[in-house]
Amino acid sequence: MSFFLPRVSFLTPTTASTIPLTLAYIDRTRNRSRAMGVTDSGGQAFDRAQEFKQFEESKLGVKGLLDSGLASLPPLFIHRPETLSYLRPTGPRPCSIPTINLSGCCDSARRPAPPSLRAARELGFLQVVNHGVPVEVLDRTVAAVKAFHEQPAEAKVRIYRRQSDTGVSFFSNVDLSLSKAASWRDTLQVRLGPKLVDTEEIPEVCRNEVLEWNQQVERLGSILLGLLSEGLGLSPGKLQELTCLDTTMMPDLTVGLTSHADPGVITVLLQDQVGGLQVKHGDEWVEVTPVPSALIVNIGDILQIMSNDEYKSVDHRVLANSSQEPRVLIVVFCNPSNRENEFGPFPELVSSDKPAAFRQFTFNEYMRRFFTKELDGKSQINYFRA
């Protein structure tokens, strides 16, 4: 899955100068407090349902809006003042995301010691280097995904859809129909597991690169699952028995992506050097500063549940992009291979001293709830607590 967050600025009559997107939110939201909560630039009540319908039927996506000569931020994408103030830094960053060297990780004698995985227990996020994915593959994948999103709207409209039997789709905001305000991003979704899609359905402009990336990340995913299993005192193959690489590529083009936690087992993320990803640690937001050639790994809700709260799935977000370049994030979700199996804490991790913190449920049940509410942070996992 890949996300594309284009750089955007607007000209206002008062300043006649370029305003970064987040500032545009603030400036254009100040006076939007009528009975419906939001008004358009002419002072009329904002009909969200109508604007949502028009946006979806246009099949333009965010990039298409910009290419059409957008002069101001549409009300659909304007967040409330309290959301915007929440994005402002509250003080110095309290810590940084640890970087783990995976060099030699295929050799059990040289595997990173379990203490090096403490970031999975405390922060839920880590960056990995020397992971075995060639730098050229990373660069080609980012460039190809960017090339897809930079195409004219008519080149992408064929696959603009919310649901896809082919496993390939292009859309804007997975929770667009549920969220109070949309995020400024477009998404290309390519499902490559557990069953490979018809490769001819993958857009030609990025097809070879997507398939090459998938091959590399399958190998890396197996290594990461083995390390995380060992970190719990389990056999290296324990997690891999239950999971598959559900390679859902989402380069993203407002808040770029609102605060949320990932639903699966683990997520592997490739970001370009633009940055903007933040992780919540306590009451503070920690910047994930891009490290050249590094990949980001974060714990998903399902792994927190299976680990009986040993590993932590945490809220994270992507700030709006005010740089001169569009931002690309490429995400791979590692999810349970059988969605009808019941999941809960591993029996080996449950004892009289530490009873099961979560009830049993199927992954399909989990995902149904996930897609019936907007992305809003950690309330999802708490619904399944025992």
N, C-alpha and C positions, 0 to 999 in steps of 0.2 A: 504494500500500500504506500502510496506516495502523496505528499502534500506540497502544494505550490502556493506560496504566500507572496504575491507581487508587491513590489514597492509602490506606494501610492501617496499622492499629495494632492491638495486642493487649493484653488485660488479663491480667496474670499474678498468681497468688496471692501472690507475694512482695512485689510493689510496688503492686498495685491501681492502677496508673497507666498512661497511654498510652505505649507504647514505639514509636519509629519502626521501620520494617520491617527496616532493616539491623541494628539492635541486636537485634531479635527473632531474626534469623538467628543472631547470635553467642550470645545467651543460650540459645537452644533447641538449638544445635548442640554445645555444650560437652561434653555427656555422651553424644553419639551416636557411640560408637566401638567398638561390638561387632564381632563377626566379620564381619558384612555391611556394616559401616561406618556404618549408620544404624539407630536404633531408634525406635519410637513413644513417646508420652508415658507409656505403661504399662511401658516397658522391653522390649517385644517386638521381635523382629527385623522390620525394615521390608521388606515384599515390594513392590519397586518395580514389577514387572510387573503385579501385581494392582492397585496403586493407579493406575498409568497406565491400565489397562483401565477401571477404574471412573470415572476422570476423563473419559476420552474418551466413554464410553457415556452419561454424564450430559449431555453437550453444553452444560454450563453456562458454561464458560470461567471465567476468574479473577473477572470481575465477578459472575457468577452464584454463585460460591462465597461472595463477600462478602455478597451479598443473601440468601443462605440462612442467615445468622447465624453465619458462621465465627468461632470463638472463639480458634483458634490456627493457626499456619502449618502446613499439611499437610507431612509428611516429603518428599513429591515435590518441594517447592519449597525445601528447605533445602540450602544449599551447604556444602561442607566448610570447616573452619576455615582451611585454607591459602588457599582462594579468597577468603574474607572478609577475611583480613589483607592480601591483595593489593589490596583496594579502598581501604585506608587511605592517605591522602596521605603521601608520603615526604619532602616538603619544599616549599619555595615553588615555584609554577608557573614554569617556565623561560621561557615565551614565551606569546604569545596568537595566536589565529587571525587572519590578516590579513583586512581588509575591502576589497573592490574595488568601485569605483564604475563601474557599467555605463552611466551616462548617455552618450548619444551613440554607443553601441556599434554601432548599425546604420550609422553613417557611418564608412567606412574611414579617413577622415582623423582621426577622433576616437577610434578604437578604443583600449582600454587597451594600452599598450606591452607587448611580450612580457615585459620584466623584472617587470611587475606580476603575472605568472603564476608567479613563482618559488615561490609557496606550493604550487603543484601539483607542483613538483620537490622541494621540501624537506619539506613537511608533508603533502601529499596532500589538504589541506582548505583551504577559503577560504569567506568569507561575501561575498555580493554584495548591493549596495543599488542603488536606481534601476534595477531590472531590468525594469521595465515591467509587472509584474503588479500590478494595483491593490490597495491595502491592503484595500479592502472584500471583494475576492475571497479574499484570505488569511484574513480574519476569518470570512467566511461558511463557508469550507471547514473550518476548525478547528471551528467551532461545530456544523456539520452532522455531522461525523465523531464528535464527542463525543456528539451527540444519539443517533446510532446505538448507540454502546456503552452509553449510559445507559438504553437500553430494557430492559424485563424480559426475562429469559432466553427466555421462550416466543416473543417477537417475533423472536429471532435464530436459534432452533434450526433453522429451515427450511434455512438455508444453512450450518450447522455441518458442515464436511467438510474432509478433507485434500486431496483431488483434486477438481477441478471442471471438467466439460466446458463449463459456462456461462461460465467465467472469473470467477465471483464466489464467494467462500467466506469463512467466518468460522471461526477456530480459535485455539488458544492454543499458541504455540511451534512454529516451523517444524521444529525438530530435537527435538521432545519425546520421540520414541521412541529417540533416540540419546544425548541429553545425560545427564550424571551427575546433574544437578539442573535442574529447570525454572526458567525466568525468569518473573517476575511480570508477565505481559502478555497481552493479547488482540489479535488481528489481524483486520482486515477487508481482504481482498485483492480488488482489482478490476483485471482485465487489460483495458486499453483499446488495446493495440497489439501487433503491427502491424495486426491486424484488430479492429475495434470489436465488443465483445460486444453481445448483445441488451440494450439499455438498460433494458428492463422487468425484467431480472434484478437490476439495481442496487437496493438497498433504497430505497424511496420517500423515506425521511426524509433521505437525503443525495444523491439521484440528480442533481438539477439542479446542485448544488454540485460534485459529482465531475466532471460533464461540463464545467462552466465552468472548473474548475481544469485539467483535461486540455487544453483548448483553449489556455489561457494558457501552460502549461508546454511544450507542443509548440514554440511560437514561441521561448521562452527556451532550450530545449534546442538548437535549431538554432544560435542565437547562440553558446552556450557551446562547442559542438563546433567551430564555425568558429574561435573564438579559440584553443582548445587545439591545433587543427591548425596555425594560424599560429605558435604558440609553438614548434612542432617544426620550423619552416621548411618546412612542407608547404602545399599549396593549401588555402584555407578549406573546400572541400567534401570533403576527403579522408576525414575521420572520418564525415561524414554519409552518404557513399556506402555505408558498411559497417554503419551502425547504425540503430536505430529507437527510438522512445520506447515502451518496454514499461511503460506506466503501471500499476504495481502498487501501489495505495494500501494502506498498512498503518498506520491510527492504532494505537499500542500502549497497552494499559493497564499481589522479589528481586534480585538483580542485575536491573535492568529489561531489559537485553539484554547478554549476555556479550560479552567481547572477540572481535572478528571483523573481517575485511576483506570488502568487497563484491566480488562476482564479476564485475560487468559493466563497462561502459565508463566511465560517470559516474553518480553518484547526485545527485539534487536533493532536498533535505530542507527541509521546513517544520516548525519546532518552535514550540510555544507559549512563553510566558514563564516556565514552571516550571523549565526547564533540566535539567541532569543528564547531557548528552552530553559525553563526554571523548574526546580523541584522544591516541594514544601518540606521543611525540616523544622518540626515544632511549630512555632508561629511565624517563622521567617521563610522567605523564598530564596533559594540558593541558585545562582546562575550556573548553568552547565556550559562552561567556556569551551568552545570547540578545540579539540586537540587534533592536529593533522594526522590523518590515517587511522584515527581511533574509531571504534564503534561503541555505542552506548547500549547498555543492557539494563533493563529494569524488571522488577518482579511484578507479576500480575496478581489479581485478586485470587485466582484459583490456586496459585502456589502458596500464597499466604494461608489459605484455608487448609490445603493438604499438609503444610508444614506445621499446622496447629499454632499459628502466630509466631513461629520462629523467624520466618522471613517476612518482610514488610512490603506491602504494596502501597505506594504513596501517591498523593495528588501531585500532578505536574501540569504545566501549561506552556503555551508558546505565545510570547508577546507579539503584538502587531509589528510588521516589518516596516521600518522607516529608513532602511539603508538604500543605497542606489541600485542594488541588485535584488532580483526576486530570490526568495529563500526556498530551498528544497529540503524536505525531510522524507526519508524512505524508511518505512517501518515494516518489520516482519513479525507477525504474531505467531507464537507457538502455543497451540490450543490442544485440548483433549481430542484424541483421534476418534473416540466413540462418544457422541454427544448424549446418548441415551443411558450410558452407564452412570451409576450414582457416584458422587464424589463427596468427600469429607476429609477430615484429618486422617493421615496414615495411622493404622493401628499401632505401629511401632513407636509412634510419638505421643500416644495417649496413655496415661497412667493415673493412679489414684491421686498422685501429687499434682498432675497436670491433666485434668479431664478434657474431653473434646470441647473446643471453643465454638464449633460450628456444627450444624445439623447436616444430614445427608441431602443431596439434591442432584439433579442432572444438569449438565452444562446447557442443554436446551432451555431448561427452566430458568437458569441464570441469565441467558442471553435474551429470553423473552422479556424479562424485567428490565434488562439493560436498554433495550430498544423501545421501551414504552415510557421513558422519561428522558429529560434533557441531561446532558453531561453536567454534573453539579458536584463532583467530588466524591467523598468516601461513603455516602449514605448507602450505596449499593451493597457493599460487603456486610455491613452491620445487619441488613435484613436477614441474612442467613446464619446469624449467630445462634448458638444453642440457647 
